[in-house]
Amino acid sequence: MPVNRRRGETEAAFDGRPRRLVLTLGALAELEHAFGVGDLAALAERFESGRLSAADALRILGAGLRGAGAEITDAEVARLTHEDGAAGFVRAVAELLEATFGGAGEGGGAGAQNPFPGTS
């Protein structure tokens, strides 16, 4: 089944296997807690900087995989590989954040609006 960008879904290949990712409300709450922010706007602002650590990427990918239904820990996420190495992980994080917080960009669907103005 193809990913549904309108629902914020993305797909990335880890360990040679396509995996679905989505930042559900529960996954976003998990990230609020992990990053010590009080609300979704503060979470979006944190990501807007474009400067994320490897630990940040690990948390985001883990939350996205769990949001899509995978039973995976952050320790297991840390052991995943991507055929494009670090660049592949960075791209997977960027695509997931764009699908979650972005506007009507590629695949976002006509009329999709950014719920956090200034964070595209």
N, C-alpha and C positions, 0 to 999 in steps of 0.2 A: 504494500500500500504506500503510495507516495506521501511525502511530508506535506502538511497543511500549513503554509506560511501564515495564513490568516489567524491560525491558532498559536503562532509563534514557534512552530516546530522547525527543526533543522535536522540535517543528517551529516554525520562524519564517520570516516572509516578508522576504527581503532583495532589494532591487532589484526588488520586485514579483513575486518568484518564491519559492514555498515551498521551504525548505531543511531537511533533516533534520540534527539535531545529536545527538551522543552522546559522553560522556566515557568512552571505552574505557580499558583499563588503560594502553595506550600514551599516550593523551591525558593521563591523570592523571600519568604519569611526566614527560611534557613540562611540565605545569604545576608539578610539584614542582621541577623544574630551574629553570623561569622565575621562580618565587617564592622560590627558595633555601631550601626546606624539606626536611627529611630523610625524611618519611614521610607516609602518607595522613592520619593523625590530625592532624598539624601543618597539612596543607593544608586539611582541613575546619575546623580552628580559625581559620585565616586568613580563610576565607569566612564563618564564623559571625558575625563582627563586623558584617556588613551594610554595611560601608564599603569600597567598591571604587572605584578610580579608572577613568577612561576607558581607560587603558592596561591595567588589570587586565581590564576587560570585553573589550577587543580580544583579549587572550591567551586568555581563556576561550572566547569565541565561535570563535576560530580553531582552538583545540584540539578543540572540539566538532564543528565542520564537518569537520576532517580525520579525527576519530574516526569520522564517518559516511561517510568515503570521498572527500570532496571534495579535490581537489588545489588548494589555495589557500594563499597566503602571508599572513602577518600584514599586510603592506603592502596586499594586495588586500582583506583583511577591513576595513582602515581606510577604504577607499573605498566600502564597501557603504552603501546607504541603507535606511531603514525608514520605512514610511508614517507611523508615529507618532513619528518623530524619536528623540530621546534616550530618551524614555519607552519606546519599543518595544525599544530595545537593552537597557535595564535589565530590562524584563520578560522578554526572551529569556534573559538571563543568570540571572535568578532562577529561571525555570522549569527551566533546564538543571541548576542546582545542586540544586534541590529533587528533580528526577528522579534525580540521582546520589546525593545524600547524605540525602534526606528519607525519611520513614517511609511509613506506609500512607495518605498523603494522597490527594487527588483523583487518580484514575487510577493510583495506585501499586499497586493490587491488594490484596486481602485477605491479611493475614498478612505483608505486606512489613515488614521491620524496618530501622531505621536502623543501619548498621554502625558508626556513630560516636556513641555515646550523648552527649546534650547538644548535638548540632549540628543539631537540626531547625529 
